[in-house]
Amino acid sequence: MNKTIKKLLAQALGLSEVPKTSHREDFVDLFGVWSDEERSAFEKRIEPFSEVDADEWK
């Protein structure tokens, strides 16, 4: 436990390098990746939300 505390303190104080770890792969199953077809369908569905009705802002 002391080793862990010393290591964390050294990293927090900038006395040693913080290992650069990518956790991207840890979340792929939660977020996944869209196919071109899925992306296109989504963009088509949200298209009306990008239109601004000037009368609503008066």
DOVO-350508 format. One record per residue: residue number from 1; chain; x, y, z of N, C-alpha, C, O in turn; residue in one letter. Coordinates in Angstrom, 1 decimal. Layout:
DOVO-350508
+-----+----+--------+--------+--------+--------+--------+--------+--------+--------+--------+--------+--------+--------+----+
!   i ! ch !   n.c1 !   n.c2 !   n.c3 !  ca.c1 !  ca.c2 !  ca.c3 !   c.c1 !   c.c2 !   c.c3 !   o.c1 !   o.c2 !   o.c3 ! aa !
+-----+----+--------+--------+--------+--------+--------+--------+--------+--------+--------+--------+--------+--------+----+
! NUM !  A !      X !      Y !      Z !      X !      Y !      Z !      X !      Y !      Z !      X !      Y !      Z !  A !
...
+-----+----+--------+--------+--------+--------+--------+--------+--------+--------+--------+--------+--------+--------+----+
***
This chain:
DOVO-350508
+-----+----+--------+--------+--------+--------+--------+--------+--------+--------+--------+--------+--------+--------+----+
!   i ! ch !   n.c1 !   n.c2 !   n.c3 !  ca.c1 !  ca.c2 !  ca.c3 !   c.c1 !   c.c2 !   c.c3 !   o.c1 !   o.c2 !   o.c3 ! aa !
+-----+----+--------+--------+--------+--------+--------+--------+--------+--------+--------+--------+--------+--------+----+
!   1 !  A !    0.8 !   -1.2 !    0.0 !    0.0 !    0.0 !    0.0 !    0.9 !    1.3 !    0.0 !    0.5 !    2.2 !   -0.7 !  M !
!   2 !  A !    2.0 !    1.2 !    0.7 !    2.8 !    2.4 !    0.8 !    3.4 !    2.7 !   -0.6 !    3.5 !    3.9 !   -1.0 !  N !
!   3 !  A !    3.7 !    1.7 !   -1.4 !    4.3 !    1.8 !   -2.7 !    3.3 !    2.6 !   -3.6 !    3.6 !    3.4 !   -4.4 !  K !
!   4 !  A !    2.0 !    2.1 !   -3.5 !    1.0 !    2.7 !   -4.3 !    0.8 !    4.2 !   -3.9 !    0.7 !    5.1 !   -4.8 !  T !
!   5 !  A !    0.8 !    4.5 !   -2.6 !    0.6 !    5.9 !   -2.2 !    1.8 !    6.7 !   -2.6 !    1.6 !    7.9 !   -3.1 !  I !
!   6 !  A !    3.0 !    6.2 !   -2.5 !    4.2 !    7.0 !   -2.9 !    4.1 !    7.2 !   -4.4 !    4.5 !    8.3 !   -4.9 !  K !
!   7 !  A !    3.7 !    6.2 !   -5.2 !    3.6 !    6.4 !   -6.7 !    2.6 !    7.4 !   -7.0 !    2.9 !    8.3 !   -7.9 !  K !
!   8 !  A !    1.4 !    7.4 !   -6.4 !    0.4 !    8.3 !   -6.7 !    0.8 !    9.8 !   -6.3 !    0.5 !   10.7 !   -7.0 !  L !
!   9 !  A !    1.4 !    9.9 !   -5.2 !    1.9 !   11.2 !   -4.8 !    3.0 !   11.8 !   -5.7 !    2.9 !   12.9 !   -6.1 !  L !
!  10 !  A !    3.9 !   10.9 !   -6.1 !    4.9 !   11.4 !   -7.0 !    4.3 !   11.8 !   -8.4 !    4.8 !   12.8 !   -8.9 !  A !
!  11 !  A !    3.3 !   11.1 !   -8.8 !    2.7 !   11.5 !  -10.1 !    1.9 !   12.8 !   -9.9 !    1.9 !   13.6 !  -10.8 !  Q !
!  12 !  A !    1.2 !   12.9 !   -8.8 !    0.4 !   14.1 !   -8.5 !    1.3 !   15.4 !   -8.4 !    0.9 !   16.5 !   -8.8 !  A !
!  13 !  A !    2.5 !   15.2 !   -7.8 !    3.4 !   16.3 !   -7.6 !    4.3 !   16.6 !   -8.8 !    5.1 !   17.5 !   -8.8 !  L !
!  14 !  A !    4.1 !   15.7 !   -9.9 !    4.9 !   15.9 !  -11.1 !    6.3 !   15.4 !  -10.9 !    7.2 !   15.8 !  -11.7 !  G !
!  15 !  A !    6.6 !   14.6 !  -10.0 !    7.9 !   14.0 !   -9.8 !    8.2 !   12.8 !  -10.6 !    9.3 !   12.4 !  -10.8 !  L !
!  16 !  A !    7.2 !   12.2 !  -11.2 !    7.3 !   11.1 !  -12.1 !    6.2 !   11.2 !  -13.2 !    5.2 !   11.9 !  -13.0 !  S !
!  17 !  A !    6.5 !   10.5 !  -14.2 !    5.5 !   10.5 !  -15.3 !    4.2 !    9.8 !  -15.0 !    4.3 !    8.7 !  -14.4 !  E !
!  18 !  A !    3.1 !   10.3 !  -15.5 !    1.9 !    9.7 !  -15.4 !    1.7 !    8.8 !  -16.6 !    1.8 !    9.3 !  -17.7 !  V !
!  19 !  A !    1.5 !    7.5 !  -16.5 !    1.3 !    6.7 !  -17.6 !    0.1 !    7.1 !  -18.5 !   -1.0 !    7.3 !  -17.9 !  P !
!  20 !  A !    0.3 !    7.2 !  -19.8 !   -0.8 !    7.6 !  -20.7 !   -1.5 !    6.3 !  -21.1 !   -0.9 !    5.5 !  -21.8 !  K !
!  21 !  A !   -2.7 !    6.2 !  -20.6 !   -3.5 !    5.0 !  -20.9 !   -4.7 !    5.4 !  -21.7 !   -5.4 !    6.4 !  -21.3 !  T !
!  22 !  A !   -5.0 !    4.7 !  -22.7 !   -6.2 !    5.0 !  -23.5 !   -7.3 !    4.0 !  -23.0 !   -7.0 !    2.7 !  -23.0 !  S !
!  23 !  A !   -8.4 !    4.5 !  -22.6 !   -9.5 !    3.6 !  -22.2 !  -10.6 !    3.5 !  -23.3 !  -11.7 !    3.0 !  -23.0 !  H !
!  24 !  A !  -10.3 !    3.9 !  -24.5 !  -11.2 !    3.9 !  -25.5 !  -11.8 !    2.5 !  -25.8 !  -13.0 !    2.4 !  -25.9 !  R !
!  25 !  A !  -11.0 !    1.5 !  -25.8 !  -11.5 !    0.1 !  -26.0 !  -12.4 !   -0.4 !  -24.9 !  -13.2 !   -1.3 !  -25.1 !  E !
!  26 !  A !  -12.3 !    0.2 !  -23.7 !  -13.1 !   -0.2 !  -22.6 !  -14.6 !    0.1 !  -22.8 !  -15.4 !   -0.5 !  -22.2 !  D !
!  27 !  A !  -14.8 !    1.1 !  -23.6 !  -16.2 !    1.5 !  -23.8 !  -16.8 !    1.2 !  -25.1 !  -18.0 !    1.6 !  -25.4 !  F !
!  28 !  A !  -16.1 !    0.6 !  -26.0 !  -16.6 !    0.3 !  -27.3 !  -17.9 !   -0.5 !  -27.3 !  -18.8 !   -0.2 !  -28.1 !  V !
!  29 !  A !  -18.0 !   -1.5 !  -26.4 !  -19.2 !   -2.3 !  -26.3 !  -20.4 !   -1.5 !  -25.8 !  -21.6 !   -1.8 !  -26.1 !  D !
!  30 !  A !  -20.2 !   -0.3 !  -25.1 !  -21.3 !    0.5 !  -24.7 !  -21.7 !    1.5 !  -25.7 !  -22.9 !    1.8 !  -25.8 !  L !
!  31 !  A !  -20.8 !    2.0 !  -26.5 !  -21.1 !    3.1 !  -27.5 !  -21.1 !    2.6 !  -28.9 !  -22.0 !    3.0 !  -29.7 !  F !
!  32 !  A !  -20.2 !    1.6 !  -29.2 !  -20.2 !    1.1 !  -30.5 !  -19.9 !    2.1 !  -31.6 !  -19.4 !    3.2 !  -31.4 !  G !
!  33 !  A !  -20.1 !    1.6 !  -32.8 !  -19.7 !    2.4 !  -34.0 !  -20.9 !    2.3 !  -35.0 !  -21.4 !    1.2 !  -35.2 !  V !
!  34 !  A !  -21.3 !    3.4 !  -35.5 !  -22.4 !    3.4 !  -36.5 !  -21.9 !    3.1 !  -37.9 !  -20.8 !    3.5 !  -38.3 !  W !
!  35 !  A !  -22.7 !    2.4 !  -38.6 !  -22.5 !    2.2 !  -40.0 !  -22.8 !    3.4 !  -40.8 !  -23.5 !    4.3 !  -40.2 !  S !
!  36 !  A !  -22.4 !    3.5 !  -42.0 !  -22.8 !    4.7 !  -42.8 !  -24.3 !    4.8 !  -43.0 !  -24.8 !    5.9 !  -43.0 !  D !
!  37 !  A !  -25.0 !    3.7 !  -43.1 !  -26.4 !    3.7 !  -43.2 !  -27.1 !    4.2 !  -41.9 !  -28.0 !    5.0 !  -42.0 !  E !
!  38 !  A !  -26.6 !    3.8 !  -40.8 !  -27.2 !    4.2 !  -39.5 !  -26.9 !    5.7 !  -39.3 !  -27.8 !    6.4 !  -38.9 !  E !
!  39 !  A !  -25.7 !    6.2 !  -39.6 !  -25.4 !    7.6 !  -39.5 !  -26.3 !    8.4 !  -40.4 !  -26.8 !    9.5 !  -40.0 !  R !
!  40 !  A !  -26.5 !    8.0 !  -41.6 !  -27.3 !    8.7 !  -42.6 !  -28.8 !    8.8 !  -42.1 !  -29.4 !    9.8 !  -42.2 !  S !
!  41 !  A !  -29.3 !    7.7 !  -41.6 !  -30.7 !    7.6 !  -41.1 !  -30.8 !    8.6 !  -39.9 !  -31.8 !    9.3 !  -39.8 !  A !
!  42 !  A !  -29.8 !    8.6 !  -39.0 !  -29.9 !    9.5 !  -37.9 !  -29.9 !   10.9 !  -38.3 !  -30.7 !   11.7 !  -37.8 !  F !
!  43 !  A !  -29.0 !   11.3 !  -39.2 !  -28.9 !   12.7 !  -39.6 !  -30.2 !   13.1 !  -40.3 !  -30.6 !   14.3 !  -40.2 !  E !
!  44 !  A !  -30.8 !   12.2 !  -41.0 !  -32.1 !   12.5 !  -41.7 !  -33.2 !   12.8 !  -40.6 !  -34.0 !   13.7 !  -40.8 !  K !
!  45 !  A !  -33.2 !   12.0 !  -39.6 !  -34.2 !   12.1 !  -38.5 !  -34.0 !   13.4 !  -37.7 !  -35.0 !   14.0 !  -37.3 !  R !
!  46 !  A !  -32.8 !   13.9 !  -37.5 !  -32.6 !   15.1 !  -36.7 !  -32.5 !   16.4 !  -37.6 !  -32.4 !   17.5 !  -37.0 !  I !
!  47 !  A !  -32.6 !   16.2 !  -38.9 !  -32.6 !   17.4 !  -39.8 !  -33.6 !   18.5 !  -39.4 !  -33.2 !   19.7 !  -39.4 !  E !
!  48 !  A !  -34.8 !   18.2 !  -39.1 !  -35.8 !   19.2 !  -38.7 !  -35.4 !   20.1 !  -37.6 !  -35.8 !   21.2 !  -37.4 !  P !
!  49 !  A !  -34.5 !   19.6 !  -36.7 !  -34.1 !   20.3 !  -35.5 !  -33.1 !   21.4 !  -35.8 !  -32.9 !   22.3 !  -35.0 !  F !
!  50 !  A !  -32.6 !   21.4 !  -37.0 !  -31.6 !   22.4 !  -37.4 !  -32.3 !   23.6 !  -38.1 !  -31.7 !   24.6 !  -38.3 !  S !
!  51 !  A !  -33.6 !   23.5 !  -38.3 !  -34.3 !   24.6 !  -38.9 !  -34.8 !   25.6 !  -37.8 !  -35.3 !   25.1 !  -36.8 !  E !
!  52 !  A !  -34.7 !   26.8 !  -38.1 !  -35.1 !   27.8 !  -37.1 !  -36.3 !   28.6 !  -37.6 !  -36.3 !   29.1 !  -38.7 !  V !
!  53 !  A !  -37.4 !   28.6 !  -36.8 !  -38.6 !   29.4 !  -37.2 !  -38.5 !   30.8 !  -36.6 !  -38.6 !   30.9 !  -35.4 !  D !
!  54 !  A !  -38.3 !   31.7 !  -37.4 !  -38.0 !   33.1 !  -37.0 !  -39.2 !   33.6 !  -36.2 !  -39.0 !   34.4 !  -35.2 !  A !
!  55 !  A !  -40.4 !   33.2 !  -36.5 !  -41.6 !   33.7 !  -35.7 !  -41.6 !   33.2 !  -34.3 !  -42.1 !   33.9 !  -33.4 !  D !
!  56 !  A !  -41.0 !   32.1 !  -34.0 !  -40.9 !   31.7 !  -32.6 !  -39.9 !   32.5 !  -31.8 !  -39.9 !   32.4 !  -30.5 !  E !
!  57 !  A !  -39.1 !   33.3 !  -32.4 !  -38.1 !   34.0 !  -31.7 !  -38.4 !   35.5 !  -31.5 !  -37.6 !   36.3 !  -31.2 !  W !
!  58 !  A !  -39.7 !   35.9 !  -31.9 !  -40.1 !   37.3 !  -31.7 !  -40.6 !   37.6 !  -30.4 !  -41.0 !   38.7 !  -30.1 !  K !
+-----+----+--------+--------+--------+--------+--------+--------+--------+--------+--------+--------+--------+--------+----+
***
